[in-house]
Amino acid sequence: MTKTFIGIDSVGVPCVKITKGTIDPRTEPDANKSSFFYNSKFAADVKITAIDTTPYSPNADTYWPAGAGNSSYQKKKQAYPPGGFNYVMIRNSYFGEALPYDLPLYDLKYKRLSDGRYVENFRVFTQGGEDNAGREAGYRTMIGWLNNGWWLNDQQTFYGNPPLGKGIRYYNSTFNATDGASYDINLVVWRLPANNVPLIYSVTPSLVPGLRTVEITSEHCRVAKPGYDVRTATPTQLAFDSSGRPLAVIKAGDIALPSGITEIEVGYPVDNSTICDLLQYENNVISYPVSGYFTDTRCEYWFAGTKLYINNLTAACRVRYLVLSNNQLGPTTGSNDVFRQFSEGGLDVVQFLRPGAADPPNFADIVLDSRWPAIQILAEGYQAVASQPNYTPPASYNPGQSFTVNFDGAGFFPFVKYMTVGNDSMAGSGAKAPSARLIENYNNSTRYNAGGSSFCILTGNQATFYTYNGNPVAERWVSGDGWKFDYSSFNITGIRYFILGIPQ
C-alpha cells in the first residue's frame, strides 16, 4: 500500500510525494527519508542519462551520426581484424544536454549473443608462463578488466586521429582480444559525476513565491525541484519530466543462491534489455564489484516474461540484486492520460506517464509508479587515494589502502556505486568503472590484489573502500633474466562514491 500526494505540503512547498504504508505524505517530515517511495523535494536525485549499445558487426570503421568522419563523429567504432575486437569511442556531445557532467558514472554490461545472457558477474582463472622450476603466476580476473575509461582529454592518436578528447573509450571484448563478435556491450551512463565535483542542483535554494513547481496536464508531466520554475528549469533543475525520469526499482532482494538456475518473480513484464545490478558474495561479506575472496565467481542472468533468471555456475553463495525500471525499449504512442490510476493484484496503483503513451506503457513512458521506490542517495562524496611505490612480490606488496564511509541505512536496502578516479600515463586524467584482478604470486602462496583493482565492503550502515596502488598487474618469467613485473599505466588518485538506498 502507498499514498500519493500532489500539491502544497504541510510546510508550504509545492511537491509530489509517494509514501509507503499508511503514512500521510502531506504531513510526513522530509527528514524521515525512508518513509518516501518518492519525494520531489529531495534535490540530490538519481537518474539514468542513456543506455547505448554498439554492435560488433560489421567489424568496419563506423561513425555516428551517419556521414560523419574522424573530425566530426560523436560515436565511432574502429575496426580490428576479423575474430578480434574493435574500439568504441563516444564523445560527450553524443548525449547532448542529458549529460551534464564531464566525467559521468557508468557501467558496462556484457550480454552473450548466443543465448542473450548477461555475464558481467564473471571472474575466471588463468595461469601465466612457467619458470625453470615449473612455477607460474595465477590470475582471477573480473570481466571488464581490459576496458579503458572515461577521459577528460584523451589525446592518444593510436585509437584514431583526431583523438577522442572528452568521452569514453572501451574495447568491444571481455577477457581477451578474440571474442568481440560474441558479445554486445551495453553502456549505462548515470546522471551522476564520476570525479571530485558536486552534484548539480543538489542543494535547495531559498524559495521564491509565485513559482510554478508542478505541472501535471494533458500536455506536460513535469515537476521542478524546490526553488525553480517548471517552465524555465533546466534538466538538472527538474525533479522529473518525461525525459528525466527518477530511477526506480521494480524488484530488489538479497537471497541465498544455490548452484544452478534460480527463478525470481519480478511482478512486471520485462524484456531482456532491462537493467539489473547483482552483487554475488560469500561468507556474509557483501563485496562490490565482485567477491573479494580468492575464488572464482561466475553468475549469468537474463529476463523473460515477468521473471529474472540467475544461473550460478559456481558454489552456493548469496546475491543482492536490483531490477531497475529502465531498458532500451523506446516510448510508445497512444491515448493514455498523464495521470493514470488502476488496481492490480489488489493494490491501487498511481502512474505518472509521458503524454501520449500507449496502454500498456513501456518503461520509457512511466515517469513514476507508486509501486516502485525511487533510489535515494544516503551518502556521497570523494576520497583522495595516496600514491604508492611499485612493489615486487613476494618480498613486498600493497595489502590495501582503505577508508570507511558511515551512513544511516535504517529503513533502506543499501547498494553502492563508485568510480576509480586517476591519471593514465598515456590518456591523461579520467575515471574508470571498478574492476578487480587477484594474483597468486609465482611462489604459489602469496596472494594480492593487482594495481588498479578496487573493492567496497558494504554493511547496513558502513561502506569500506579498498585500493591497491603500486601492485603489479602481471608477473612474467624472462629466460635468463628472472621474474619481471608489469604495472598499470592508470594510477588511482581518488574514489567517487554513492551509497544508494531503496526504501523498504
VOVEX-328158 format. One record per residue: x, y, z of N, C-alpha, C in turn. Coordinates in steps of 0.1 Angstrom, whole numbers, plus 5000, padded with zeros to 4 digits. Layout:
// residues N
XYZXYZXYZ;...
END
This chain:
// residues 504
500849885000500050005000500950135000;500550224992501250354992500150474992;500650594994499850714993500550814985;499750874976500350974966499751114969;500651214969500251354972500851444961;499951534956500351634946499751764952;500651864955500151984960501052054969;500552134978501452214988501452135001;502552095006502652005018502552095030;502652035042502352095055503352205058;504452215051505452325053505352425042;504352415033504052525023504852505010;505352395007506152374995505352284985;505252334972504552254962505452134958;504852014957505751894955504851784951;505551674948504851544946505551444955;504751364963505351274972504551144972;505251034974504650904975505250834988;504350804997504850745009504350595010;505050515018504750375019503750355031;503050245030502050215040500950315041;500650355054499550445056500150585060;501350615058502050735062501450855053;501050965060500451075053501551155046;501551155032502651225025502651375027;501551435030501451575032502151625044;502051545055502551595068503851525072;504151415066505351335070506651425068;507451435079508651515077509651465067;510151555059511051515048512351445054;512651475067513851415073513651265074;512451215074512251075075512351015061;513551005056513650975042513150835038;513250745047512850605043511350595043;510650695047509150695046508650705031;509550765023509150805009509550714998;508650664990508950594978509450704968;508850824969509350934961509051064968;509951164966509751294972510551394962;509751474956510351574946511151674953;511151684966511951784974513351734976;513551604974514951554975515751594963;516551704965517251764953518451674948;519051594957520051504952519451374947;519251374934518451264928519351174919;518751064915519450964907518650934894;519350954883518750924870519750854861;519250794851520050734840520050834828;521250874823521350954812520950884799;521550764797521350684785521850544787;521350454778521850324777522150304762;523350274759523850274745524550134742;524250084731524849954726525449974712;526749934710527349944697527649804693;526949744683527149614679528549594673;529149474675530449444669530349434654;529249374649529149354634528449474628;528949514616530149464609531349524615;532449444615533749494620534449584610;533849704609534349804600534249944606;535150034602535050164608533650224605;533050274616531650324615531550444624;530850544618530750674625529250714628;529050774639527750834642527850984645;527051074639525851044631526350994617;525450944609525750894595526351014588;527450974580528151074572529251154579;529351124592530451184600531751114597;532851184601534251124599535051144612;536351124611537251144622537151284629;536951384621536851514627535551554632;534451484629533151524633532251424640;532851304643531951204649531651234663;530451184667530051174681530351044687;530150934679530550804683531250734671;532250654674533050594664533350444668;533150354659533650214661534850194652;536050164658537250154650537550004649;537649954637537649814634539049754636;539049624640540349544641540149424633;541149334631540949224622539849134626;539249064616538148974619538448874630;537548844639537848754650538448814662;538748944661539349014672538349104679;538649224681537749314687537749454680;536949544685537049684680536949774691;537449904689537350004699536050084697;535450124708534250214707534650344714;534550454707534850584713533650674712;533150734723531950814724532350944730;532151054723532351184728531151234737;531451314746530351364755529151424747;529551494735528451554727527451454722;527751324722526751224717525551224726;525651264738524551254748523851394749;524351494743523651624744523551684758;522551764760522351824773521851724784;521551604780521251504790522351464799;523651494794524851464802525451594807;525251624819525751754825527151744831;527751624831529051614838530051574827;531251634829532451594820532751454822;532851404834533151264837531951204844;531051124838529951064845530250924850;529450884860529550744865528950654854;529550544851528950454841529250304844;528450224838528650074839528750024825;529449904824529449824811528849694814;527849654807527149534809527249444797;527749324799528149234788527049124786;526549124774525449024770525948934759;525948804762526448704753525348684742;525848694729524848694718524248554716;525048454719524548314716523248284724;523048334736521948304744521248424751;521748544749521148664755521348674769;522348604775522548614789523648714793;523448794804524448894808525448824817;526748854815527848784822528748874829;528348994833529349094839529749044853;529048944858529448884871530548774870;531148764859532148664857533548704862;534248604868535648614871536248474867;537348474860537848354855539348334860;539748214860541148184865542048144853;543148204852544148174842545548164848;546548114841547848104846548848154836;549948214841550948264833552048154829;553048204822554148104818554948064830;555547944829556347884839557847924838;558447924850559847944851560547814850;561847804852562647684850562347584861;561747624872561347534882559847494882;559147534871557747494869556847584877;557247694882556347784889555747884879;554547924883553848024874552948104883;552548224878551648314884550248274881;549248294890547848264887547048394888;545948404880545148524880543748494880;543048564889541548564889541048694885;540548704872540348834866538848854864;538348974867536949014866536749054851;535649024846535249074832535349224832;535749284821535849434821537249484825;538149394829539449434833540249514822;539949484809540649544799540149684795;538949724800538349844794539049964800;538950074792539750194793539250294803;538050354801537550454809537050574802;536650674810536150804805537150904808;537550984797538651064798538251214797;539051304803538751444802539451504789;540551444786541251504774542151394768;541551284763542351174757542951214744;544351234744545051274733545751164725;545451044728546050934721545550924707;546450934697546150914683546150774678;546650684687546650544683545250494681;544250544688542850504686542150584676;542750664668542150754658542650894659;542650954648543251094647542251174639;541651284645542051344658541551254669;542151274681541851184692540451214698;540151124707538751124713538451264720;539451314727539151434735538351394748;537251454750536451424762535351324759;535551204765534551094762535050964768;534350854764534650724769535250644757;536150554761536750464751536850324758;536350224750536350094756536549984745;537049864748537249754739535849684738;535549644726534349554725534749414727;535149374739535549244742535449224757;535749104761535549064776536949044782;537448924782538748894788539948904779;539748894766540848884757540448964744;541348954734541149024722540548944711;539948834714539448744703537948714704;537248774713535848744715534848854713;535348964706534449084704533149044697;533148954688531948924680530948844688;531348794700530448714708529548784718;529848914720529148984730528649124725;527549164731527149304730527449374743;528149484743528449564755527549674756;526749684767525749784769526449894778;526550014774527050124782525850194789;525950194802524950264810525550384816;525050504812525550624817524650684827;525150704840524350754850524450914851;523350974855523451124857524051154870;525251104872526051134885527451154881;528151244888529551264885530451154889;531551134882532551034885533851084891;533951214892535151274898534751374909;535751454913535551534925534851664922;533651654917532751774915531451744922;530751854927529551834934528351794925;527351734930526151704923525551844919;525051854907524451974902523051994908;522852114913521552154919521052044929;521952004938521551914948521251984961;521452114962521152194974519952284971;518952284979517752364976518052504979;517752594969517952744972516852804980;516952924983515852994990514652994981;513452964987512252954979511653094976;511153114964510653234959509153224957;508353314962506853294960506553314945;505553244940504953264927505553174917;506453084920507052994911506052884908;505952834895505152724892506052594893;505752514903506652404905506152274899;504752254900504152124895503352154883;503452074872502652094860502351954855;501151904859500651774855499351804847;499451804834498351844825498351734813;497451754804497451664792498651684784;499351794785500551824777501851804784;501851814797503051814805502951724817;504051654820504251574832505551614837;505651724845506951764850506751844863;507851824871507851894884509251944886;509452064891510752124893511152094908;512452094910512952094924512552224931;512452214944512052344951513052454948;512452574945513252694942513352724928;512752634919512852654905511452654898;511352724887510052724880510052624869;509052534868509052424859509052474844;508652594842508552634828509952684822;510852714831512152764827513352674832;513052574840514052494847514852414836;516152404839517052324831516752174835;517352074827517051934831517551904845;518651954850519051924863518352004874;517552104870516752174880515352104881;515052014873513751944873513851814882;512851794891512851674898512451564888;511551584879511351494868510551564857;510751504845509851534834509851404826;509251404814509051284806510351234801;511451314801512751264796513751254807;513451294819514351284830513651214842;513551084840512751014850513550964862;513050974874513750924886513950774884;515150724888515450584886514850504898;513850414895513150344904513550194904;513250124914513549974915512249894915;512049804905510849734905510949594913;512149564916512349444924513749444930;513849414943515149404949515149294960;516249234962516349134972517749094975;517949014986519148954990518848814994;519348714986518848584987520048484987;519848364992520748254990520748214976;521848184970521948154956522648014955;521847914953522547784951523147764937;523947664935524447634922523247604913;523347644900522347624891521447744889;520247724884519347834880518347874891;518247994894517248054904516348144896;515048124899513948204892513348304902;513348424898512748534906511648604899;510448604906509348674900509448824902;509548904891509649044892508349114894;507249054889505949114891505549214880;506349224870506049324859506749274846;506049284835506749234822508049314820;509049234817510449284815510949214802;511649294794512349234783513849224786;514549164777515949124780516949234779;516449364777517349474778517149554791;516349494800516149554813517449564821;517649664829518849684836518749614850;519849544853519849474866521349484872;521349504885522649504892522749394901;523849314901523949204910525249214918;525149184931526349164939526449014944;527248934938527448794942528448794953;528148734965529148744976529148614984;530248604992530448485000530748525015;530548425024530948445038530248565044;529048605040528348715045529048845044;529948855035530648985033530249035019;529449145019528949205006530049285000;530549234989531649304982531349344968;531649464965531349524951532749564946;533049544933532149494922532049334921;532949264929532949124928533449074941;533148944945533648894957535148914959;535548964971536948994974537748874977;537148754978537848634982538448574970;539448484973540348434962539648304957;538448324951537748214945537148264931;536748174923536148204911534648234913;534148334908532648354908532148384894;531148304890530648324877529048314878;528448424875527048434876526448504863;525548434856524948494845523448514847;522848614841521448634843520748674830;519348664830518648704818517148724823;516348794815514948824817514048754807;512848714811511848654802510548674809;509548724802508248744807508248834819;507848784831507948874843508948814853;509948744848510948684856512348714853;513148714864514648724864515148584866;516048544858516748414860518248434862;518748374873520148384877520748244876;521748224869522448094868523748104875;523948044886525148044894526047924890;527147944883527947844877529047794887;529047844899530047804909529347764921;530047764933529447714945528447804950;527547744959526547824965527047954972;526348064972526748184978525448264980;525548394981524448484982524548584971;523348654968523348754958522448864963;522848994961522049114963521749164949;520449194946520149234933519149344933;519249424922518249534919517849524905;516549514902515949524889515449664887;516049744878515849884876514749904866;513950014868512850044858513450114846;514350054839514950114827515350004818;515150024805515649934795515850014782;516049934771516350004758515150014749;513949984754512750004746512350144746;511950194734511650334733510250364738;509850494738508450534742507450484732;506250474737505150424728504250544724;503250514716502250624712500850564714;500050654721498750614724497950724730;496950684738496050794743495950784758;496950724765496950724779496950864785;496150884797496251004804497651014811;498051144813499251164820499251114834;498051124841497851074854496950954853;497450834857496750714855496650644868;495350594871495150514883494450384879;494850274886494250144883494550054895;493949944895494149844906494849724899;495749664906496449544901496949454913;496449334912496849244923496349284937;495249354937494749404950495349534955;496249594947496849724950496349834941;496149954948495750074940497150134935;497250154922498450204916498250344910;499150434912499150564905500450564896;500250604884501350624875501250774869;502450824868502650954861503350914847;502650944836503150904823503551014814;504350984805504751074794503451104786;503151224782501951254774501951174761;500751104759500551034746501150894746;501250834758501750694759500650594756;501050474752500150364749499750294761;498750204760498350124771498549974766;499449904772500249944784501450024780;502050104789503150184786504450104787;505550154781506850104783507550174795;508650124799509450194810509750344806;509950364793510350494788509150594789;507950544791506750624793506450654807;506950564816506550574830507450664838;506950784842507850874849507850834864;506750804870506650754883505650644884;505850544892504950434895504850414910;503750424916503650424931504150294937;504250184929504750064934506250054935;506950144928508350124927509150234934;509850204944510550314952511750374943;511850504944512950574937514150554945;515350544939516550524945516950664952;517350654964517850774971519350774974;519950884976521350894979521550904994;522150805001522250805015523550875019;524550865010525850935013526550944999;527351044997528151054985529251154988;530351134980531551214982532751164974;533851224977535151194971536151174981;537051074980538151054989539451034981;540451124984541751114977542450984982;543150924972543950804975545450834972;546250804982547650834981548450744971;549350794964550150714955551150624963;551650524956552450424963553650394953;554750344959555850304950555450164944;556250124934556049994927556549884937;555649794940556049684948556549564940;557349474946557849354939557549224947;556349164946556049044953557048934949;557248834958556648824972557248904983;558448974980559149044990558249164995;557449224987556649334991555449354982;554349394988553149424981552249514989;551249584983550349664990549149584994;548949565008547849485012546449565011;546549685008545249765006545249895014;544950005007544650125014543150145015;542650185026541250185028540750315035;539450335033538750435041537250395042;536650445053535250395056534250515056;533150495050532050595049530950545058;530450625068529350585076528050645070;526950575071525750635066524550575074;523450645074522250595081521450515071;521450375073520750285064519450235070;518950295081517750245087516550265078;515850155075514650165066515050155052;516250125048516750125034517349985031;517349955019518149845013519249905006;520549905012521649985006522349904995;522849984986523649944974524750044972;525750014964526850104962527250124948;527550244944528150274931529450364933;530450334926531650424927532450414915;533350514913534350514902535750534908;536750474901538150504904538650614896;539050724902539550844895541050844895;541650884884543150874883543750944871;545050914870545750964858546450844851;546350854838546950754829548150814822;549250744822550450794816550350834801;549250774795549050804781547750884778;546750854786545450914783545151034791;545951064801545651184810544751144821;543951244826543051224837541751174833;541151084842539851024838539350944850;538350864847537750774856537350644850;537450544858537150404854536050344862;535250254856534350174864535150074872;534850034884535649944892535749814886;536949754887537149614883538249564892;538549434891539449374900540149254894;541349234898542149124895542949074907;542848944910543648894921544748804916;545948814922547048744916547648654927;547948534923548748444931550148444926;551048494935552448504931553048374926;554148384918554748264913555248164924;555348214937555748124947554648034952;553448054946552247964948551647984962;552048094969551448114983551048254985;551848354980551548494983550448544973;549348604979548248644971548048794974;547748864963547549014964546649064953;546049184955545249244945546049324936;545849314923546549384913546349534914;547349614910547249754910546149794900;545349894904544149924896542849854901;543049754909541849684915541349774926;540049754929539349814940538149734944;537849754957536649684962535949774972;534649754974533949814985533249704993;533449705006532749615015531649685022;530349635020529149705023528449635035;528049715045527149665055525949755055;525049745065523849825066524049965069;525250005074525550145078526950185075;527750105068529150145065529550095052;530350165045530950125032532450145033;533250035032534750055033535350025019;536150115014536750105001538250075002;538649984993540049944993540649964979;541850014978542650024966543949974968;544749944956545949874957547049934948;547250064949548250124941549550064943;550350054932551750004933551949864931;550849784932551049634930551149614915;551749504911551849464896550449424891;550349424878549149374872549449234865;550649204864551049074858552549044862;552848914862554148864865554648784853;555848804849556448734837557748674840;557948554835559248494836560048524823;561248584824562048614813563348524814;563448434804564548344805565948414805;566748384815568048444816567948574824;566748624827566648754834565748744846;565048634849564248614861562848664859;562248684871560848724871560748884870;559848924861559649064858558149094861;557949224864556549264868556149384859;554849374855554149484847553249564857;553249694854552449774863551449854854;550249894860549249964853549750104850;549350154838549550294835548650384841;547550334848546550414854546750414869;547050524875547250544889546050604896;545450524905544250574912544650694922;543950804920544150914928542950944937;541850884935540650904943539550814940;538550804949537350734948536150824948;535250824938534050904939532950804941;532250814953531350714957529950764959;528950674958527550694961526950574968;526550594980525750494987524350514985;523750424978522350434973521450354983;520150404984519250334993517850314986;517350194988515950174983515050164995;514050244997513150235009512450105009;512550045021511949915023510549925029;
END
